[in-house]
């Protein structure tokens, strides 16, 4: 059986399993849970066989997502212990980020000594980031005003959500000086605390200083950073073999911890968010791709693995090393990838900014408060400033949401109940963050006339 027929068989079995489950759930037919379980695991077994035939890491990540969901649903007690797998993966990925950014930026900038281009790329990137994230805010507003998902919802936070919210609020940083926090006071501390933007700033200044040295003094450091960059890309390839296990563990834990029942009360909010994310891709990102004459097929192949990792782990950082590697394979120079992509992780959070505007109005609707257009515009202006530079802070989106809601005169505790479905919403907004930053890197590369599309088939695995 060829892979296409095998895939059709898998899709057929999957459809049968879903239909049988829903018919049983609504009492239309009576099928034992064991039979449903057997059908689902036969489907997963065929998916595993398809993965062996396909020999693609992206395929295995997708298969592991299905396995993770099934594990979380069928074996919740075991699945509650599987988050250790995603924890191991994220720790390994975090060890890659700082040395990879440092090495690629130093090589990219110091090797060419074109310091004017660095400033030009920085200005173009910031202008692009600000324009696109502002559009994201307005699309979030439009979506929630259209669906009015919060009206008539009686939303009370359970004790688990209150405890988690209080835990996040305790971590709120005392310093809110974003400009000051861009610059590192201790590079070792920046690396240890995973402040990506501070590592980027240090690497740029280091590269500029290195570019001003004579060739004899510059050469040893250039050889070291070139070797370091190649080692870290190989390191990334090794770590990515563990990605399917991490993805399965992350999703199994999320499903077991959250369950599907929690979606009932907040289903409209989740649906509105995903509708808005899709609308943003179709109305903003696709037209941008058409304007810059993007090769969509090549781009989708390049980002499919990083985006699937980001979706399953709800962490943009997990996708960064592979995204950098694949964009470089796609034909974007290392200096552009190393500069634009990590910077976008602080300034270009399309999914997170869209979510913040949408969730803020949702809480107003739940509270029975009708926000005027001027009030919503003021909220957008607040979010344009507060949503920047928070990618590396745990629970940052929630902290900004609470602050924004309080500034509108609403009860911030109304936001606590949203944490019940935050994990499933975080998957979507994190994926959009990665897609948006990858596209931004392509746009800046084309803007700088630095993009050279590869000839022939490119292997992204």
C-alpha positions as CSV (number, residue, x, y, z in Angstrom):
1,X,0.0,0.0,0.0
2,X,1.4,3.4,-1.0
3,X,1.6,6.3,1.5
4,X,-1.4,8.1,-0.1
5,X,-3.8,5.2,0.2
6,X,-2.5,4.6,3.8
7,X,-3.2,8.2,4.7
8,X,-6.7,7.9,3.3
9,X,-7.4,4.8,5.3
10,X,-6.1,6.5,8.5
11,X,-8.4,9.6,7.8
12,X,-11.3,7.2,7.2
13,X,-10.7,5.4,10.5
14,X,-10.2,8.6,12.4
15,X,-13.5,10.0,11.0
16,X,-15.3,6.7,12.0
17,X,-13.8,6.9,15.5
18,X,-14.9,10.6,16.0
19,X,-18.5,9.9,14.7
20,X,-18.8,6.8,16.9
21,X,-17.7,8.8,20.0
22,X,-20.1,11.7,19.4
23,X,-23.1,9.4,18.6
24,X,-22.3,7.5,21.9
25,X,-21.9,10.7,23.8
26,X,-25.3,12.0,22.7
27,X,-27.0,8.6,23.4
28,X,-27.9,7.9,19.7
29,X,-26.0,4.6,19.7
30,X,-24.5,2.4,22.5
31,X,-20.9,1.3,22.0
32,X,-18.6,0.3,24.8
33,X,-15.6,2.4,25.8
34,X,-13.3,-0.5,25.1
35,X,-14.4,-0.7,21.4
36,X,-13.9,3.0,21.0
37,X,-10.5,2.8,22.6
38,X,-9.5,-0.1,20.3
39,X,-10.6,1.8,17.2
40,X,-8.6,4.9,18.3
41,X,-5.4,2.9,19.0
42,X,-5.7,1.0,15.7
43,X,-5.8,4.4,14.0
44,X,-2.7,5.5,16.0
45,X,-0.9,2.3,15.1
46,X,-1.5,3.0,11.4
47,X,-0.3,6.5,11.9
48,X,2.9,5.1,13.4
49,X,3.3,2.8,10.4
50,X,2.8,5.9,8.1
51,X,5.5,7.7,10.1
52,X,7.9,4.9,9.6
53,X,7.2,4.9,5.8
54,X,7.4,8.7,5.6
55,X,10.6,9.2,7.6
56,X,9.9,12.8,8.4
57,X,10.3,14.5,11.7
58,X,7.4,16.9,11.0
59,X,5.2,13.8,10.4
60,X,6.3,12.3,13.7
61,X,5.6,15.5,15.6
62,X,2.0,15.4,14.2
63,X,1.7,11.7,15.2
64,X,2.9,12.5,18.7
65,X,0.3,15.2,19.0
66,X,-2.4,12.6,18.3
67,X,-0.8,10.2,20.7
68,X,-0.6,12.9,23.4
69,X,-4.2,13.8,23.1
70,X,-5.3,10.1,23.3
71,X,-3.0,9.5,26.3
72,X,-4.4,12.5,28.2
73,X,-8.0,11.4,27.4
74,X,-7.6,7.7,28.1
75,X,-4.9,7.6,30.8
76,X,-5.1,10.9,32.7
77,X,-3.2,9.7,35.8
78,X,-0.2,8.5,33.9
79,X,-0.4,11.6,31.6
80,X,-0.1,13.9,34.7
81,X,3.5,12.7,35.0
82,X,4.5,13.1,31.4
83,X,5.1,16.9,31.5
84,X,8.7,15.9,32.5
85,X,9.3,15.0,28.8
86,X,8.4,18.5,27.6
87,X,10.4,19.9,30.5
88,X,13.6,18.1,29.4
89,X,13.1,19.3,25.8
90,X,12.6,22.9,26.8
91,X,15.6,22.9,29.0
92,X,17.8,21.5,26.2
93,X,16.4,24.1,23.8
94,X,17.1,27.0,26.2
95,X,20.8,25.9,26.3
96,X,20.9,26.4,22.5
97,X,19.3,29.8,22.2
98,X,21.9,32.2,23.7
99,X,25.1,30.7,22.1
100,X,23.2,30.3,18.7
101,X,22.1,33.9,18.6
102,X,25.5,35.1,19.7
103,X,27.4,33.1,17.2
104,X,25.1,33.8,14.2
105,X,24.9,37.5,14.9
106,X,28.6,38.0,15.4
107,X,29.4,36.0,12.2
108,X,26.7,37.8,10.2
109,X,27.7,41.4,11.3
110,X,31.4,41.2,11.8
111,X,32.2,39.2,8.7
112,X,30.6,41.8,6.4
113,X,31.5,44.9,8.5
114,X,28.4,46.7,7.0
115,X,27.3,48.5,10.1
116,X,24.9,50.8,8.2
117,X,22.9,47.8,7.2
118,X,22.5,46.7,10.8
119,X,20.9,50.1,11.7
120,X,18.8,50.0,8.5
121,X,17.5,46.4,9.3
122,X,16.7,47.5,12.9
123,X,14.6,50.5,11.7
124,X,12.8,48.5,9.1
125,X,12.1,45.6,11.5
126,X,10.7,48.0,14.2
127,X,8.4,49.7,11.7
128,X,7.2,46.4,10.3
129,X,6.6,45.0,13.8
130,X,4.7,48.0,15.0
131,X,2.4,48.1,11.9
132,X,1.6,44.4,12.0
133,X,1.0,44.1,15.8
134,X,-1.3,47.2,15.6
135,X,-3.4,45.4,13.0
136,X,-3.5,42.3,15.2
137,X,-4.9,44.4,18.1
138,X,-7.7,45.8,15.8
139,X,-8.6,42.3,14.4
140,X,-8.9,41.1,18.0
141,X,-11.3,43.9,18.8
142,X,-13.3,43.3,15.7
143,X,-13.7,39.6,16.4
144,X,-14.9,40.0,20.0
145,X,-17.3,42.8,19.1
146,X,-18.7,40.7,16.3
147,X,-19.3,37.5,18.4
148,X,-20.0,39.2,21.7
149,X,-18.7,36.0,23.4
150,X,-18.8,37.5,26.9
151,X,-22.3,38.7,27.0
152,X,-24.6,36.7,29.2
153,X,-21.7,34.5,30.5
154,X,-21.7,33.9,34.2
155,X,-18.1,33.3,34.8
156,X,-16.7,32.5,38.2
157,X,-13.1,31.5,38.8
158,X,-12.5,28.2,40.6
159,X,-10.0,28.0,43.4
160,X,-7.4,26.4,41.1
161,X,-7.5,29.4,38.8
162,X,-7.4,31.9,41.7
163,X,-4.3,30.2,43.1
164,X,-2.6,30.1,39.7
165,X,-3.4,33.8,39.1
166,X,-2.0,34.8,42.5
167,X,1.1,32.8,41.8
168,X,1.6,34.7,38.5
169,X,0.9,38.1,40.0
170,X,3.5,37.4,42.7
171,X,6.1,37.1,39.9
172,X,5.3,40.5,38.5
173,X,8.6,42.4,38.1
174,X,9.0,45.6,40.1
175,X,10.8,47.3,37.3
176,X,8.6,48.4,34.4
177,X,11.3,50.4,32.6
178,X,11.2,48.5,29.3
179,X,13.9,50.7,27.6
180,X,16.3,50.0,30.5
181,X,15.5,46.3,30.5
182,X,16.6,46.0,26.8
183,X,20.3,46.5,27.8
184,X,22.2,43.7,29.8
185,X,24.0,44.5,33.0
186,X,25.6,41.1,33.1
187,X,25.6,38.9,30.0
188,X,25.9,35.7,32.1
189,X,22.7,36.8,34.0
190,X,20.9,37.6,30.7
191,X,21.8,34.1,29.4
192,X,20.8,32.4,32.7
193,X,17.4,34.2,32.8
194,X,16.9,33.7,29.1
195,X,16.5,37.4,28.2
196,X,16.7,37.0,24.4
197,X,16.6,40.7,23.6
198,X,19.5,41.4,26.0
199,X,21.5,38.7,24.4
200,X,20.8,40.2,20.9
201,X,21.9,43.7,22.1
202,X,25.1,42.3,23.6
203,X,25.9,40.2,20.4
204,X,25.3,43.2,18.1
205,X,27.7,45.5,20.2
206,X,30.2,42.7,20.4
207,X,30.1,42.2,16.6
208,X,30.4,45.9,15.9
209,X,33.5,46.0,18.2
210,X,35.0,42.9,16.5
211,X,34.4,44.4,13.0
212,X,36.6,47.4,13.9
213,X,39.6,45.2,14.7
214,X,42.4,44.4,12.2
215,X,42.1,41.2,10.3
216,X,44.9,39.5,12.3
217,X,43.1,40.1,15.6
218,X,39.6,39.5,14.2
219,X,40.3,36.2,12.6
220,X,40.6,33.9,15.7
221,X,37.3,35.1,17.1
222,X,35.6,34.8,13.7
223,X,36.8,31.2,13.4
224,X,35.5,30.5,16.9
225,X,32.1,32.0,16.3
226,X,31.7,30.3,12.9
227,X,32.5,26.9,14.5
228,X,30.2,27.7,17.4
229,X,27.3,28.5,15.0
230,X,27.8,25.2,13.1
231,X,28.0,23.2,16.4
232,X,24.8,24.8,17.7
233,X,22.9,24.0,14.5
234,X,24.1,20.3,14.8
235,X,23.1,20.5,18.5
236,X,19.7,21.6,17.4
237,X,19.3,18.7,15.0
238,X,20.2,16.2,17.8
239,X,17.7,17.9,20.3
240,X,14.9,17.9,17.7
241,X,14.9,14.1,17.7
242,X,13.4,14.3,21.2
243,X,10.7,16.7,20.0
244,X,8.0,14.1,19.3
245,X,8.3,12.7,22.9
246,X,8.2,16.3,24.3
247,X,5.1,17.1,22.1
248,X,3.3,13.9,23.2
249,X,4.1,14.6,26.9
250,X,3.1,18.3,26.7
251,X,-0.3,17.5,25.1
252,X,-1.0,14.5,27.3
253,X,-0.4,16.6,30.4
254,X,-2.5,19.5,29.1
255,X,-5.5,17.3,28.3
256,X,-5.3,15.3,31.5
257,X,-4.9,18.5,33.6
258,X,-7.6,20.5,31.8
259,X,-10.0,18.0,30.3
260,X,-12.5,18.7,27.6
261,X,-15.3,19.6,30.0
262,X,-13.8,23.0,31.0
263,X,-14.4,24.2,27.4
264,X,-18.2,24.2,27.8
265,X,-18.5,27.6,29.5
266,X,-15.7,29.3,27.6
267,X,-16.1,27.6,24.3
268,X,-17.3,30.8,22.6
269,X,-14.2,32.7,23.7
270,X,-11.9,29.9,22.5
271,X,-13.7,29.8,19.2
272,X,-13.6,33.6,18.8
273,X,-9.8,33.6,19.4
274,X,-9.1,30.9,16.8
275,X,-11.4,32.6,14.3
276,X,-9.5,35.9,14.9
277,X,-6.1,34.1,14.5
278,X,-7.2,32.6,11.2
279,X,-8.6,35.9,10.0
280,X,-5.3,37.6,10.9
281,X,-3.4,35.1,8.8
282,X,-5.8,35.4,5.8
283,X,-6.3,39.2,6.0
284,X,-2.8,40.4,7.0
285,X,-0.1,37.7,6.6
286,X,-1.2,36.2,3.3
287,X,-1.5,39.7,1.6
288,X,2.0,40.6,2.9
289,X,3.3,37.3,1.5
290,X,1.7,38.2,-1.9
291,X,3.2,41.7,-1.8
292,X,6.7,40.4,-1.3
293,X,6.1,37.5,-3.8
294,X,6.6,34.8,-1.2
295,X,7.1,31.2,-2.2
296,X,4.2,30.0,0.0
297,X,5.0,26.3,-0.6
298,X,8.6,26.7,0.4
299,X,7.7,28.9,3.4
300,X,5.1,26.5,4.7
301,X,7.5,23.6,4.5
302,X,10.2,25.7,6.3
303,X,7.9,26.7,9.2
304,X,5.7,23.5,9.6
305,X,8.0,21.9,12.1
306,X,8.8,25.0,14.3
307,X,5.1,25.9,14.3
308,X,3.9,22.4,15.3
309,X,6.5,22.4,18.2
310,X,5.3,25.9,19.3
311,X,1.6,24.7,19.1
312,X,2.2,21.6,21.2
313,X,4.5,23.1,23.8
314,X,2.9,26.6,23.9
315,X,6.4,28.0,23.9
316,X,7.8,30.2,21.2
317,X,11.4,29.6,22.4
318,X,11.1,25.9,21.7
319,X,10.7,26.7,18.0
320,X,13.4,29.4,17.7
321,X,16.5,27.2,17.0
322,X,14.8,25.1,14.3
323,X,13.1,28.2,12.8
324,X,16.5,29.9,12.5
325,X,18.0,26.8,10.8
326,X,15.1,26.3,8.4
327,X,14.9,30.0,7.3
328,X,18.6,29.9,6.5
329,X,18.0,26.8,4.4
330,X,15.2,28.7,2.7
331,X,17.7,31.2,1.3
332,X,17.8,34.0,4.0
333,X,21.3,35.1,5.0
334,X,22.4,34.2,8.5
335,X,22.9,37.8,9.5
336,X,19.3,38.7,8.7
337,X,17.8,35.6,10.4
338,X,20.0,36.1,13.5
339,X,19.0,39.7,13.8
340,X,15.3,39.8,12.9
341,X,13.9,36.6,14.3
342,X,15.1,36.9,17.9
343,X,14.2,40.6,17.9
344,X,10.7,39.7,16.8
345,X,10.3,37.5,19.8
346,X,10.2,40.7,21.9
347,X,8.5,43.2,19.5
348,X,6.4,41.1,17.1
349,X,4.0,39.0,19.2
350,X,1.1,39.0,16.7
351,X,-0.9,36.2,18.4
352,X,-0.3,37.5,22.0
353,X,-1.3,41.1,21.1
354,X,-4.4,39.9,19.3
355,X,-5.4,37.8,22.3
356,X,-4.9,40.7,24.7
357,X,-7.3,43.1,23.0
358,X,-9.9,40.3,22.5
359,X,-9.7,39.1,26.1
360,X,-9.8,42.6,27.6
361,X,-13.1,43.3,25.8
362,X,-14.4,39.8,26.7
363,X,-13.9,40.6,30.4
364,X,-15.8,43.9,29.9
365,X,-18.7,42.0,28.3
366,X,-18.7,39.5,31.1
367,X,-18.8,42.4,33.6
368,X,-21.7,43.9,31.8
369,X,-19.7,47.0,30.9
370,X,-20.2,48.5,27.4
371,X,-16.9,49.9,26.2
372,X,-17.2,52.9,23.8
373,X,-15.1,53.0,20.7
374,X,-13.0,55.7,22.3
375,X,-12.4,53.5,25.3
376,X,-11.4,50.6,23.1
377,X,-9.1,52.8,21.2
378,X,-7.4,54.0,24.4
379,X,-7.0,50.3,25.4
380,X,-5.3,49.6,22.0
381,X,-2.9,52.4,22.7
382,X,-2.1,51.0,26.1
383,X,-1.6,47.5,24.7
384,X,0.7,48.8,21.9
385,X,3.2,49.8,24.6
386,X,2.7,47.2,27.3
387,X,2.7,44.1,25.0
388,X,6.3,44.7,23.9
389,X,9.3,42.9,25.3
390,X,7.5,40.3,27.5
391,X,8.1,37.1,25.6
392,X,10.6,35.7,28.1
393,X,8.4,36.4,31.2
394,X,6.3,33.5,32.4
395,X,2.6,34.4,32.5
396,X,3.4,37.8,30.8
397,X,0.2,37.8,28.8
398,X,-1.9,37.3,31.9
399,X,-0.1,40.0,33.8
400,X,-0.7,42.5,31.0
401,X,-4.3,41.4,30.7
402,X,-4.9,42.1,34.4
403,X,-3.1,45.5,34.2
404,X,-5.2,46.5,31.2
405,X,-8.5,45.4,32.7
406,X,-7.7,47.3,35.9
407,X,-6.8,50.5,33.9
408,X,-10.3,50.3,32.3
409,X,-11.9,50.3,35.8
410,X,-12.9,46.6,35.6
411,X,-12.5,44.0,38.3
412,X,-9.2,42.2,37.4
413,X,-10.3,39.0,39.2
414,X,-12.8,38.5,36.3
415,X,-9.7,37.5,34.3
416,X,-8.9,34.6,36.6
417,X,-11.5,32.3,35.1
418,X,-9.9,32.6,31.7
419,X,-6.9,30.7,33.0
420,X,-9.1,27.5,32.8
421,X,-8.8,27.6,29.0
422,X,-5.5,29.6,28.8
423,X,-3.5,26.5,27.8
424,X,-5.6,25.7,24.7
425,X,-5.6,29.4,23.7
426,X,-1.9,29.7,24.3
427,X,-1.3,27.0,21.7
428,X,-2.9,29.1,19.0
429,X,-1.5,32.5,19.9
430,X,2.1,31.0,20.3
431,X,1.8,29.4,16.8
432,X,0.8,32.7,15.3
433,X,3.7,34.4,17.0
434,X,6.1,32.0,15.3
435,X,4.5,32.3,11.9
436,X,4.5,36.1,12.1
437,X,8.1,36.3,13.1
438,X,9.2,33.9,10.4
439,X,7.3,36.0,7.8
440,X,8.8,39.2,9.2
441,X,12.3,37.7,8.6
442,X,11.5,37.0,5.0
443,X,10.0,40.5,4.5
444,X,13.1,42.2,5.9
445,X,15.4,40.0,3.8
446,X,13.5,40.9,0.6
447,X,13.4,44.5,1.7
448,X,17.2,44.4,2.0
449,X,17.6,42.5,-1.3
450,X,19.3,39.7,0.6
451,X,16.9,36.9,-0.2
452,X,18.1,34.3,-2.7
453,X,15.6,31.4,-3.2
454,X,17.4,28.0,-3.3
455,X,17.3,26.0,-6.5
456,X,15.9,22.5,-6.3
457,X,14.3,20.6,-3.4
458,X,15.3,21.7,0.1
459,X,15.4,19.2,3.0
460,X,14.1,20.8,6.2
461,X,14.3,17.7,8.4
